[in-house]
């Protein structure tokens, strides 16, 4: 090892400085043809080195990344840096907001060869489209629904949460949007806009004798489930796969007849994208079965929106068993919610929690 | 308290040594106080002021929503009456935690002061402080292992009596109080220890030689003389406990809803900073009102 002299340290520091400067200037160089700049969370699929390499070898298009650490930061970057990005990963709820602000351009699905097998329910989601035009290629999805201990009766409705058979054996997700959604499904309403919040509150209050705890992290869920503190729970589809695969927990994910409460991330092209063609090619690669199978089996991934890609997974793959395409027919997707409604949802959940605590 | 010191310093100033006839005394007083007050302004006053301003806003001032100044956040306790019940729960949890801390902490401090054999006192002090160095989250999670059904407590019981049912009481208010008492007990031990160590042993010997029993010595001598420690320890514990959110959330399960968790939810999940801030200031006002009510007792206690 070289000694840590002052000269060496200076060399190191200046090298780091040069590297830092050249790296930060990369996104700006991306205007040239044959390069696309992708805006995404770090470490979320698009920036897998092996996949980018394979894509560049196949198409000759170089892929550069820029990252955001919150969804509002992503919108701010789109608003303030026109022409900087070619492809952006956004949640359905945020997509509606971006489309309303004219930040995205319509997708030409004829240039996405994998598009025909993308699930229709996802493609036609109102958050992704406006005036009959699609503004994002649905990419991956997941949902919150019921999870039950293996070997117990598989429930077919959220009404089971209030079933006296599960007295003191139920865990709820400590999340206002999800719980209001469940309350809405229990009282036969739309998860994004329940008109009768009193009915939602009453439905959630009715499960009080069963509620043992409210969980807020996956780790907490795993520990409590392993300690047999509850048998039935609201849980994430991806979380149930991880619990079963990594922690070997006897959990079965169940989507009852009312449907799961879903989320979906899409790939959108900013209105000012310099290389929309290249971006479409990359979006197509992102939903390609070849890419998805490798991502899902080697790294771990949410469910692909492309049913052909999901079907290409090994038959015994847990993620494939949990994310059945037929669930998409009944799944409600969390949409953009106006601030006053979000506040009302939060108040409902606080009131219900206070009632549970009495 | 600070202003008292300041005035006494400036009063002392003219009569103090001024051999070189240099700067007037208020300059040195100001220079000495500046770091303290500068730090207080920066670290306490400005953030609090920001939150106070937030608490009058209609929405969190980030994003594009227009901001209107309003008093509606302070109506939360009227608009959402269930909050009153949560507030009472928080105060009760604070009361019981402080009470148990006072009893246990005082007795532990007495034992600490009385143990004069060799180096036992130092050893005991280290043993009391050692758990305090570990992360609070770790300590709370380890309580979940002890208190849950089929946890350590149950295993221990079943070793003695295999047929009895579970005595695990995780996810109850008792569990919350246990976790909080464990977390805050060292404050009480230390404040009581400092008060007790100053008491002259001769006073107790005199009482004993005049025929006082141990309980007379305890309640007529030790408790009154250690009252400043007990009271400052109680204040130190009561205030953070009623705003605590980690212990109720982890140990309380379904019943773990306190003002602390409601306020935390407003800042994290609901992204409604104004409501969170207004609830915090309402809680602060309630605490100040409680201390104002008992200020007579507190003053008598601390100057005793």
Contacts between the chains, C-beta under 8 A, distances in Angstrom:
chain1	res1	chain2	res2	distance
A	72	B	62	7.3
A	72	B	63	6.4
A	174	B	269	8.0
A	175	B	269	7.0
A	176	B	269	6.2
A	176	B	270	6.7
A	211	B	254	4.9
A	212	B	171	6.5
A	212	B	253	6.2
A	212	B	254	6.3
A	213	B	171	5.7
A	213	B	253	3.5
A	213	B	254	5.7
A	214	B	253	6.9
A	214	B	254	6.4
A	214	B	256	7.8
A	216	B	249	7.2
A	220	B	250	7.8
A	223	B	144	7.7
A	227	B	148	5.6
A	227	B	149	7.7
A	227	B	150	7.1
A	227	B	151	7.9
A	228	B	149	7.7
A	228	B	150	7.3
A	229	B	148	6.6
A	229	B	149	7.1
A	229	B	170	7.9
A	229	B	171	8.0
A	339	B	59	6.3
A	339	B	65	6.0
A	342	B	270	7.5
A	343	B	270	7.2
A	343	B	272	6.3
A	346	B	265	7.4
A	346	B	266	7.8
A	346	B	269	7.1
A	346	B	270	4.0
A	346	B	272	6.7
A	347	B	80	6.2
A	350	B	80	7.1
A	350	B	82	7.5
A	350	B	83	7.9
A	350	B	262	6.1
A	350	B	265	6.8
A	351	B	80	6.6
A	351	B	82	5.2
A	353	B	257	4.8
A	354	B	82	4.0
A	354	B	83	7.3
A	354	B	85	6.2
A	354	B	86	5.3
A	354	B	257	5.6
A	355	B	82	7.0
A	356	B	254	4.7
A	356	B	255	7.2
A	356	B	257	7.1
A	357	B	86	7.3
A	357	B	89	6.9
A	357	B	252	7.6
A	357	B	254	6.6
A	357	B	255	4.6
A	357	B	256	7.1
A	357	B	257	3.9
A	358	B	85	6.8
